[in-house]
Amino acid sequence: MKNVLRLSKTTLIVIASLSIYACSAPPETASDAPSDSAAQVAFLGVNVIPMDADRVLADQTVIVSGDRIVSVGPASEADIPDGAVLVDGDGKYLMPGLAEMHGHIPPPTESDEFTESVLFMYLANGITTVRGMLGYEGQLELRNRASSGELIAPNLYLAGPSFNGDSVESPGQAAEKVRTQVGEGWDLLKVHPGLTLAEYDAMATTADELGIPFGGHVPADVGLAHAIEMGQQTIDHLDGYVEYLNGSLGPLVDAEVADIVERTRAAGVWVVPTMALWETIMGARSVEALTAYPELGYMPPATRAQWARQHEARLAAPGFDPDVARTIVDNRMRILKALGDGGVRILMGTDAPQQFSVPGFSIHRELAVMAEAGLSPYEILKSGTANVGLYFQERDKFGTVVEGGRADLLLVERNPLEDVGNLKYRSGVMVRGLWLPEDAIQQRLARIAASYQ
């Protein structure tokens, strides 16, 4: 073995002087941000979960240079570069970083400190890619700062300001809004409720002509079947499926479920379920259970109080029926299982920050509900790794542990293929080749929580 730099996980705070900031600290600057362009890191003797299949490769060494994985192979054959930083992987599991495929970046009305804390909370939970689903002014610059390494943040792919009943008033305006967002450089278009059928079709046709994807909700005037036919790339929140299948009224009809599953699969539509959040939105969880979430300590007190008031109002609203809520939640579980079994491609997402959906931490709530729906650990992990890499395959190479792939990695102490809950037992996260050991992550999280005491 060549000469190496060996650092313990308690002293390996970050490659190249990562500073840990409290929420009240000044925003990071270029001089504060880590410089990882020349860094080389070797994960030694680790069990690799490549996510190209349901398998584990034992006793491997993975070498990273800059933002790329340059070598994956048996530890006994590894050629460790001079000066490489070593991470002890003995008994641990290295897998691709996860993705939040329906996340949100705070609007410009929020402070820089809060925005940077939200981005860090994603990373702290192993989320190295976020598809932001509601764009605001200034977020394209934020995306560029993240990709350049100036900001410690996940890789960001951002939808522009939404297409909805308030932002669009005619088909012509819908088409022009598409052209504007393409010119500005957004990664996709976000669909919200309220569009008329003509406005939606104008948006979809122009998007197809200009080669920009669109996804999100299914407006009521459009309907699920038409959205699928028009090429909506992602159906988020399983929006439209319960309505299409009359799932609020009682048991689903097997033949109808099978038909819409096949139509979804054949059209190549992706689904972002956001299951845990929708249990909250439907009123299937109590205020007491939700307000007991320990991760709420990482959100401002005013936000926590607002979420509690909103949920209490929901449960007290005239016409709220807990039995109907439970029926819808149960049918959503069945729909998700049918979509997975039917070959529809699923993408992991939680809609954070949202009511009791705390950035990063919400992914663990989602994992548990997906498992309850009957998806296997491999299927669940695939929705947040390999499937995401496939979705973004024209943008970059990531989502699997493979030579040449972007070095977005998650090191955990237990095998998540046995239980997805094992993703909580982290040893560290790597984003674009920048290694963040767990002790450094916890220091930063502690300062975020302390700022709200």
N, C-alpha and C positions, 0 to 999 in steps of 0.2 A: 504494500500500500504506500502511496506517495505521502509526502508531508501534508498534514491537514491541520485545521484549526478546530479543536474539539471544545464545544461549549455545552454546559448543562442546560436543561430546559428552564432553570430558574435564572440563569444569566443571559441566555440567548433571548434578549428582549425583542429585538428586531434586527434584521439585516440592516446594517448601516444606520445606526442611531435613530430609531423611532422614538419620538416624544409622545408621552401619554398626556392627553388634554382633558381637563374637566369641562363640563358644559359652559362654565363661566369664563373659561380661558379664551384668549384671542383666537380667531380662526387660524388654521395652518397656513403657512406661507411656503413658497418654493424652497427657502432655506431650511424650514422646519421639516419638510416632507422627506421621507427616506429616499436614498438613491440606490436603486436596485439593478441598474442596467448591467453592471459587471459582476453581480453576485452569483456565486455558485453554491448550491446546497445539495447535500446528499442525505437521503433518508435511508438508513442502514438497517438491513435485516428485517424489513417490514413485510407484513402480509398485504398484498395489493389486491384491491377490489377494482378491476379495470372498468367494469360496467359495460363491457362488450358482450357479456353473457353472465349467467348466474353462477359465478365462480370466484374462487380466491386463489391467488398465486402466492405461495408461501415463501418466506425467506428471500425477499427480493431487495435490491438496492435501486432506488430511483434517484437520478441525478438531474438537477435543474440548473440551467444557466440563463441568466436574465429572466425573461418571462416565458421560457419554453422548457418543456420536458425534453431532455436530450438523450436519456438512456433509461430503460427499464429492463432489468435482467437479474439472474441469480446472484445473490450476494457474494458467492464464492468466485464469481467471474468479474466482479466490478472493478473498474479502474477509476479510483477516486482522484479528481483533479487536485493539483497543488492548491493549498489555501482554501479548499472548500469548507464550508460550515457543515458540521455533522449533526444530524438529528437522529437520536436513538429510536429505532422503530421496533425493537424487540418486543414481540407479543402484541403489537398494535396493528391497526388496519388503516391503510391509506387509500382513499377513494377520491373521485372528483368532487370539487366544491358543488354545493347545491345552488339552485336558482329559485328566486321569487318571481314568478311569471305574471303575477298581477299585484304589483306593489305600487307604492306612491312615494314621490319625493316631495317634501314640504314645499309649499308655495313661497314666493318671495316675501310675503308678509311675515313669515317666520324669520327668526334670527339665524345668522350663519352658524352659531353655536348649536342651535337645535337641529338644523339640517345635517350638520356634520355628525352629531350624535346619533341621529336616525340611521345614517349611512353606516356608522360604525356598529350599531346594534345588529344590522343585517350581517355584517362580516363576523361579528362575535359569535354568531350561531351557525357559521359555516356557509353562509349565503354569499357566493362570490359573483353572482350575476343577478341583476334586478331589471326586469322589464317594467319601466314606469308607465302607468296607464292613465296619466292625466297631466299634460304638459302645461308649463307656465313659462313666462318670460324669464330668461336667465338660465334655464335648465340645460340648454345646449352647451353653454360654457361650463357648467358643472360637469356634464358628461365628458367634456374634453379634459378638464382638470383631473378627473378620475382616471381616464385612460392613459394620461401622461405620467401618472404616478405623483402628481403634485398634491393630490388629496388621497387620504387613506380611505378607500371606498370600494364597493363592488364595481364590476364592469356594468355600465349603464346603457340600456337600449330604451329609448324614450318615445312614447306617443305624444303627438301634439295636443293642443287644446281640443276639447271634445266636440263632436258633432252631436247636437241635441236639439230639442224643440225650441230652446231659447237662442242658441247660437246660429241656427240656420232657419231662414224664412222662405226659401224658394229653391227649386232644383238648380237654378243658375248659381245661386250663392253657394250651394253645396259643392258644385263643381269647382268654383273659384277658390273655395277654402281648401280643397284638395291641392290645387296647383300652388297655392301659397305655402302650404306646409311642406310640400315636396321641395320647393325652392329654398325654404329655410333650413332644410336638412333633418327633419324629424325622421325617426326610424319606422313609424307606423302611424295609422290613424285610429283614434279612439271613438267608438260608437256608444252613445248614451241613449236612453229612452227619449221619445218625443218626436223623432223624425217621421215625416209622412212617407208613404211608399215611394212617391215620386222623388222626394229629396234623397232618400236612401239609395234609390237606383242611380240617381245622378252621381252621388258620391262613389258608389261601387264601380260604375262604368268608368269614371274618370280615374279612379285609383288603379283599375286594371290597365288602362291605357298608359299610365305613367309608371306602373310597376311598383307601387307602394302597397303593402298589406294593410288590412283594417280588421279590427277585432273589438270585442267587448260585449256589450248588451245586445239584445234583439228587440228593437222597438215593436210595440204592440201592433202598429199598422203593417208591419213587415211580416212578422211571424217566422217561426223557426225554419220551416220548409223553404221559404223564399230566401232567407238569409243563407242557407246552405247552397241553394242554387246559384246565388249571386257571388259566391266565392268568399264569404266572410272567413278569414283565416282562423280565428279563434272564437269560440263561443265561451264566454267567461261566466262563472257562477252557475253553470248549467242553465243559463237563462233561456227560457222558452220551452224547455223539455217538459217540465211539470204541466205547463199550460197546454202544450200540444197533446199530452197524454191524459189530460183531465186528472192529474195526479193529486189534486186537492180534495177530490170527492171520495176516494177510496182506493181499493186495489187496482193496480195497473193491468192492462190486457197484454198478455205475453206477445201476441202476434203484432200488436201495435208497437211495442217496445222493440221487438226484433227488426221491424221495418225501419224505424227512425234511426236505430243504431247502424243498420247497413247503409242507409242513405248518408249518414255522417261519415262513415268509414270510406265509402266509395268516392265521396267528394274531397277526401283528404283534409277534412276540417279537424282542427285540434280543439281539445276541450280543457279549460282551466276551471276545476270544480269549486274551489274556495268553500269546502264543505263545513268547516268549523264555524266560520263567520256566519254562514247562512243559518246554522242552528240558533245563533244569537238573533239574527235579523228576524227569523220566524217566531221568536219568543219561546223556543224550546229549552232554554236554559234560564235558571233563576238568577235574580239580581245577586243573591247571596253567594252563589257559586262563582259568578263572573267577577264580583268585586274581591273575591279571595285569591285571584290569580297573583302569585308573587311577582311576576314580571311587570305588574302595573307600577311598581316602584321606579321604573325607568321612564315613566311618562310624567308630564307636569300635573300637579294636583288639580288644576282647573280642567284639564282634559279628562282626568279620571271622573271628576264630579259630573261633567257634562255627559259622559258615557252612561253613568248610572242613572241620571235623570231621563235620558232618552229611553233607556230600557224599561224603567219604571212606567213611563208614559205609554210605551208600547203594550206592556202587559195590562195596563188599566184602560186601554182604549175601548170604546164601545164596539162591540162586534168581535173582539178578540176571542178566539176559541182555542184553548190549549190542545184539544183533541185534533182539530184541523191542522194546527201547527205540527203536531207529532206525526200526523199522516203524511204531510208534505215532506218532513225530514226523512221519514222512513222510505218514502218513494224516491227521494233523491239518492239515498243510499243504494237502492235497488237499480236506479238508472246508472249510477256510476259503475257499479259492478257489471252491468250489462254492456256498457260502453267498453270497459276494459276487456271483458271476455270476447267482445265482438271485434277486437282489433283496432278500435279507435285510439288515436294517439293522445295521451293525457299529459298535461303539463302541470307541475306543482305551483300552487299559488294560494295566497291567503288574504289579499286585499288590505294589507297593512300599510300605514297606520289607519285603523278603522276601529269601530266600536269593540273594545276589549281584544283587539287584534294588534298586539305590540310588535313592532318591526323585529324580525329575526326570531324572536321567541314564539311567535304565532305559528311558525313552521312545525314546531313540535306538537301543537294542538292539531294541526292539519294531518300530520303523519298518523296520529292515533285514530282519527275519524276514518281516514282512508283504509287503515287496517281493519277497523270495525266493519267497514263496507264489504270486506272480503278480499281486498287486493293483497297479493303476497308482498313480503318485504322487497323482493327484487323489483316487482312492478312499481311499487311506491318510489323506491330509490331511482329507478329509471326515469320516472316522470320529472325528477328534479336534476337529472344529470345527462344521460345519453340522449334522451328525447329533446332536451333543450339544445344540446349540441347539434342535433339534426335540424331542429327548427331554425337555428342560426347558422347553418352550414355554409351559407354564402358570405357570412361576415367574418368568421374566424373558425378555428379548430379547437374545440374544447368539449367537455362533458364526458370524456373517457381518459383513463390514465394510459397514454400512448406517446411514443416518441413523436416530437413535433407539435404536440398539443400545448395549448396555453396552460401555464403552470398555475391553475386554480385547483387547490387540493385541500382535503380535510383529513386530519389525522385523529383517529378515535381509539379508545382503549379497548373497546369490545366490538364484536362482529355485528354490524347492522343488518347483515343478511339473515341473521337469526332472529333479530328483534329490532325494528326501526327505532325503538326507544333508546337503543344504544348510541344513537347519534348525540345524545346529551353528554356522553362521557368523552369530551374532547381533550386532545393534547395540544392542538393548535390548528391554525388555518393559514393557508397560503393563497395569496391573490396576486396574479401576474408576477409570480416569483418572489414576492415579499412574504417572508415567514413571520407570523404572529403567534408566538407561543401562548399557551393558555394563561400563564400567570400575568403576562402583559395585558391580555384581553380582560381579565378579571379586575386588574388595577383601573383600567379605563372605565369599565362598567361601574365600578364602585364610585368613581368620581362623578359619573353621570347621575347615579342614584343620590349621592350626597348633595348634589346641587338642588335637589327637589325636597330636601328635608325641611 
